[in-house]
Amino acid sequence: MGAFTSLLSWLALPLYAVEGTRVRARTHRHPPPPGPVSGRVGDDAGRPLRLLVLGDSSAAGVGLKRQEHGLAPRLAEALCEKTGRPVDWRAAGFNSATAGMLRDHVVHNLEPVPYTHVLLSVGFNDMKNYHARRRFLKEFGGLIYAVKARFPESRLYWSRTLDPADVPGLPAHLAAILKLRMSILDPVGACLCRERGATAIPAMRGLVPEAFCDDGIHPSEAGFRGWATHLASHMHAGD
């Protein structure tokens, strides 16, 4: 079944390339929003949690008007509410970033802060860029190793890939092709997490259009709030 799915997805590549170009041409390209990429949630009482959100445009808050409404600060708020502890947060997100880019160009340049929690938001661009299973195995696996070497005391989490069928900005036939790629890469990521000491958090499913910003691709303010609550429930359950 895996080999058949892979073959089918590669046979669909010419259609994907043509239709994907059309979608990109008519989709508004948002830059990362202004605002601080680090901060604190909660008062100064108690030992703070230290949260790093590392990843792609979603980690960068693309689609929002201000960074303060992005994934890292929203997740910090949710963790603060669940634990009763203040949370120092840092967002390190980059447009179009893949696992290999983060591994090679970002992790070793991050400040050596003793983070307690690190969340990876990555995989959709690897899927979108048609990275092969072997390449994702090497690059995402290397990213896990790099993060654990840089921040050895942290708990490491990965937010698994969103179902393309839930992304309103994708036409149905493109979503179907991307879902084939997701069915190949997403289990690889989950397996690597199990083998290398990270936790793979299931993606949210059945999202409503209001969870996305005007490009139909990136989360809206409501989408980030819901995503953060979902992630915090899994992260707190593992503490």
Phi, psi and omega in degrees: 000319180297316180295321179295317179298317179297315179299316181298320181293323179288327175295332180275357185302315180302317177296317180299317182296315181292309183290325178296322177297320179295318180295316179299323183293330182257003180263130179294132182263112180271138169277166172300143183284160176286165178125168182292147178256011175208161180175189179229141174244134180097172181277184184270003180278135178092160180284123186284148164281152178235117188246130171243128172250113186243130179168214189266207184297331177294321175293335179276353180077020180300135183104348179260167177270335181218145178299331185298344180259009185278185187295314183298308179293325178293320178293322176299318178299316182294320179291322177299317180296321183283326186260339185075013180248149175294155181229121170272126185238153177217130176255128175231082184241149187217130179306132174066015182293139173250172180301318180294322178296316179296317179299315190273330191239351187242308191304315184286350177263357178283148179298140181282062179278140179282073181295142174271331182223131174235127177249129174262124173245089187204154177133327183294320179289325175299317178294312182297324181276006177061038175295137181289160180304315182297320180294316180295322177303316182287314188281317177290320176299320177293325177297316178301313178301316183296317180293317181292329177287323182285323184231071190293340182267358187273155168273130186251131182231150173234127174275111186295162190293134177294142177295121181303333179294341179270000183262108188294338180283355179259125172302153187302320183289326176290319178300322180294320178294315179296328178294328174298315179295321179298320182294343178269312188275322185299316177296329176298313179298318179296320179295317179298321178299314179299318185285334191242018170082025175248168179245123177269119181265128180302144177287153173291149181232157176066040183288147178272158181303329180295347177282357183240152178281190189291346176276351180072009183242310185266156181294152171271181175302316178295322179296317179294322178298314180295319179297315181298318178297318178299312181296315183298326178298319180286320182291320179291326180295332182273352181280000000 
